[in-house]
């Protein structure tokens, strides 16, 4: 499968050209942005014995913003006794940053009475190319583990289920404040306030018990 998307606006700034002397679009407002994505998925299932079923898969993705990514997964369902099932699973996946996170830069509408005029106004617009979006973002990563038990009792009159999971999120994105303050005001040439990948991960664990 594949997908191509385009976004154009005369009210946004293109960070790759607006603040880059010599490039087409230097100090010109507006953005024309293309993104292409392709993906392929392979899935396999086999039963080496009567009490074990194993499923596995891998997905390959490529996009023109963050490059390639692999998402493997493996699961096994064991049936140690009749109507008793245990499931073990592990998987890795990713989330591609959105256009807002990678390329959104709002253009300022500077009124005539504003002190930001001429070169100062252009310098402020260049600062806005380092606000919100950041084209250097990488994919967010997720590593997931799960264990589940399902049992049927009394000829199926009672169903018991217990599912436990643990997720580890890495490369998370969020706003990073890099304002360089001089004489009480930020240095617009050195400052930024944009979405970047964070080095700290996040752990999420949970479970669910069901009786029916």
Secondary structure, 3 states (H helix, E strand, C coil): CEEEEEEEECCEECHHHHCCCCCCCCCCCEEEEEEEEEEEEEEEEEEEECCEEEEEEEEEEEECCCEEEEEEEEEEEEEEECCEEEEEEEEEEEECCCHHHHHCCECCCCCCCCCCCCHHHHHHHHHHCCEECCCCCCCEEEEEEEEEEEEEECCCCEEEEEEEEEEEEECCEEEEEECCEECCEECCCCCEEEEEECCCCEEEEEEEEEEC
